[in-house]
């Protein structure tokens, strides 16, 4: 009985020693870490965007339009992806340097859009100094963070305020025209007015004032019918080498028909810039169309079209990226970000470069 017990004990010891060795070795003979949480996750699951040194602007510098593409100082194609702020007079609390810093560092935005409200309900026409200062705050912050910034004359009736637009963009060009960060957007969303007789003439008049002080930076020009009839520019484009044309969409409403118009413009060597889009329907609310959003993102990537999502706001609508009362200083936890915001943030973080 005792001998059998001793033999049994020895066998058990051999078994446990062998099991212990096997449990700490891989099939290739390499030792695995005792604590799986201490593995080198970067080696096992490399980031799609390893950190780059410098900033987006230090890397790419002066941008220009080349055919249908935006290219950088090295003639390499650049696709900007970022966020648009909401109408400045209604969501001014987010026109802060802290928000721009957070959008750059956490959301990995390479561009932000300052949507300066013009005529609607206490906008620039009523309070020019107040609204202009909000835009300057965003421009200064974007320059400090080394990202690009769209200066947007956010209006549906800009042809009625041409002289005011000239004065505003002249001031911006004089103040910031030597900075490669700047992109001018002359008209957010025209309504049903003619490209040939109204919009082209307006754009050329404002553009001429900008070019007196800034010959280099890109200008984006709005198109008819909420910046959707981009194909109407074919055969009558603006005579400036650094112009792109605005296209806006809301994924649950605007689908293949609008992509077909965009393709016509691209096939005719026009550069497009989606300065505003939403994952919802055209109202900015309603159904979040994930499938169409993904189809649009694929189309934009395939054609190197830059974009800004609408919008940095805590308005209670589904296209807003923030829930009510989210901080005006960034630092937003996931619990403060809407469903649409989380979708867009994932796109930005998975595709844009991350800078140290």
N, C-alpha and C positions, 0 to 999 in steps of 0.2 A: 504493500500500500504506500509506504513512504517513498520507495524508489520510483514507483509510477508517478507519484505526486511531483517528485523532483524533476523527472523527465518532462512532465507536463509543464512545469514552471519554466524550464529551459526553453521549451518550444514556444511558449507564449512570449518569452523575452525576445527570442529571435524574430518572431512575427512582428512584434511592436517596433523593434529597431528597424526592420525592413520597411514597415509601413511609414515610419517617421521619415526615413530617407526619401522614399518615393514622393511623399507629400510636399517636400521642399525642393523638388527638382522638376524641370520641364522634360518633355520627351526628347529634347535636343541635348539634355544634360546640363542646361543653364539653371542657375539657382533663381527661383522666383522670390520676390519680396514677401516677407512674413505678413505685412499689412498691405492689402491691395490698394488701400487709399493712398499709399505713398508711392505708387507707380508714376513713371514719367508720362503723364497724359499727353504732353506735346509730342512725344515720340510715337505713341500709339495712335493718336488721333490728331494729326497735324492741322493747325489752323489754316483755313483757306486764305487767310490774309496775315501772314507773318508780319510783325512790326517793321515799319520802314523808318529810316531816320529822316529828320527834317520835317517839312510840312507839305501839304498838297501843292501849295503855290511855289514853295522853294524847289519842289521836284519838277513841276510842269511849267511854271512861269507864265509868260505871255501867251494867251490863247488866241486862235484865229480860226476862221472858217475856211475849210478846204473841201470843195465839192459838197457832199452831204455830211461831212464830218467836222467835228471840232478837233483841232490838233494843237499840240503844245509847242514849246520853244525848240524841241528836238524833232519836230514834224511827226510825232507819234500821236495816234488817235487817243482822245480822252473822252470818257463818258462820265459826266458829273451826276451824282445822285445825292439828294438832300431833302430838306423840308422848307415849306413855305409857311411863314407866319400868317396869321389871320388879318383881316382889315385892321389897320393900325388904330383907328379911332375907337374900335370896339374891343380890342384885345391888347391894348397898350401895355398891360402888365407883363407881357412876355417879350417885350422889346427891350431886353436887358443883355448886358455882356455875359452874365452868368448863364443865361439860356443858350446863347451861341456857344459858349465854352462847353456846356454839357452836350449839346447836339454834335459837336465835333468829337469830344472825347468818348462819350458813351454810345451815341447813335452812329458814330463814324461818318457823319455828314461831310461831304466835300464841297457843298454849296448850301447857302441859305438864301431865302428870298424875303425881302422886306416889302410887304404889300401895303404901300401907303394909300389909304383911302383918300379919294379926291373930293368928289362933290356930295357924296351921300352922307346925310345926317352928321354934321359937325366934323367933316373931314378937312383936307388941306385948304380948300377954297375958303372955308370959314376960319380956320386956325392954322395958317401956313407955318408959323414958327414952331408951334407945338408938334405938329405931325412931322415936319422936316427934321426936328431934333431926334425923334424916335428913329427915323431912318439913319441918321448920322451915327447914332449909338450902335446900330446893327452893323453898319459899314466899318466903323472903328474896331468893333469886336471881331469881325471876320478877318480884317487885316492882321490884328494881333494874333489870331488863332491860325493864320496861314491857310484860310479856305477862301473860296470864291463867294461872291455875293451879288444877287440880282436886285437891282434897284427898280422897283415896279411902280409905275403910274397906274394905280389900281382903280380903273374907271370903266364904266359901260358907255360913256358919252364923251370920250376924250377930244373928239373933233370940236366940241363946244368949248373946250378950254385949251385951245392950242397955244395961246400966248402965255398962259400960266405954265403949261408944260415946257415951253421953250425956256422960260425963266428958271424953272426948277432944275431941268437937266443941264442948263448952262452952269448953274451954281455947283451941281454935283461934279460936272466935268472939270471945272476950274479947281475944285477942292481935292478931287480924288483921281482925276484923269491920268495921272502918272503912275497909278497903282495897277498892277496886272490883275488884281482881284476883282475888278469891277466889270459887271455885265449890266447893260441898260435894257429895261423892258418898257417900251414907249406907250403901250396900250394893252391893258389886261385882257378884256373881253368885249370887243365891239359887238353891237347888235346887228340887225339886218340892214347894213349899209354897204354900199358898193366898194369893192376893193379898188377898182379902176379909177373911180371919180372922187372918192372920199378918203379911204384909208391910205392908199399909196401916197397921195398928196400930203396928208397929215404926217405920215412917217418921214417922208423926205424933208419936210419943213423942220421938224424937230431934230432929225438926224444932222441936218446941216449946221445947227447951232452946237451940237455936241462935237462935231468934227473940227470946229474952230479951236478946240482946246484938247481934244482927245482923238487922235487919228487912228488909234490902235485897237481899243477894246471892242468886244462884240456887242452888237445891238440886236435885240429880239423884237420882232414886229408882230402885233396882233392881227388876226385874220377874221374874216366875216363870220357872223353867227356864233358868238361865244368862242371864237378862236378854234373853229372846226373846219372851215372851208379852205383848207390849205392848198387844195388842188387848183383853186382859182388864181393863185399867184403864177402858175405856169404861163410863160410867154409874156409876163408883165412884172418881172421881179424888180426890186429896188436896185439901183445902180450903186452898189457899195459892196466891196469884197468881203466885209466882215459882218454880214447880216444873216440871222437865222429867223425862221418863221414860227410863230407860236401855235402849238396844238394843245388843246385841253380835252380831257375826257373824264367821264365817271363810269367805272367799269360795269355797273349793273344796267346802264342805259346805252352807252356808246360801245358798239362791238365791231364786228367785221366790216360793216359799211364804212365806219370811220377809218379803220385800218387800211381799207382799200383806197380811200382818198389820200391817206398818208403815203401809201405806196406810189401813187401817181406822182406826188410831189418829189419823192425820193428818186423815182425813175427819170425825172426831169432835172436832176442835179440840184435840188433845193435842200438846204439844211433845215431840220426841224428841231425845236426845243420844247419839251413838255414842261412848261413852267408851273403847271398846276394839274393835278389829277386826284381822283378819289377812288376808293374801293367800293363806294356806295352808288346810289342812283344820282341823277343830276341835281337833286335838291340838296345834296350833301348829307342826306339822312337815308333812312330806309335800309333795304337789304344790303348786306356786305357780300359781294359776289366774289368769292375766293377763286373760283375757276377762271372767270374772266380776268380777274386781277393778275393771275399767273400767266394767262395768255398774253395780256398786255406787256407784262414785264419781259416775257420772252421776246416779243416783237421789238421792244425798245432795245434790249440787249443785242439782238441779231443785227440791228441797224445802227448801233452806237448812238442812240438818241438819249440825251441827258434829260433828267427829270427832277421835279420837286413835288412832294406830296402835300396835299391840302388836308389838315393844317395844324399848326401849333396853336391849339386853343382848348379851353375847357368847356366850350359850349356843349349843351346837351343834344348833340347830334352825332351820328355814327361815324362821320368822316373826321371828327376831331380826334386827336391822338391822346388827349388828356381827359380825365374825369374831373367833375366839378371841384374847384378849390385846390387843384394841384399847384404846387409851388411855382412862383414866378422866378425862382433862382435855379431851375433845373433840379438835378439830384432826384429824379423821379423814380421811386420803386415801381416794380411791375404792377403793384396793386393800384397805382395812380394812372396806369396806361390803359387805354381802351383796347378792344379787340382789334380794331383797325390799326391802332398804333403799334400793337405788338407784331402784327403782320408786316408792317412797313419797316419797323425797326430790325426785324430779322433779315429782310431784304438788304437793308443798308449794311448791317454788320457782316453778312455773308459775302457781299460783293465788293464793298469799298475797301480800299487799303486802310490799315490801322497804323497810325504814326506814333512813335514813342514819345 
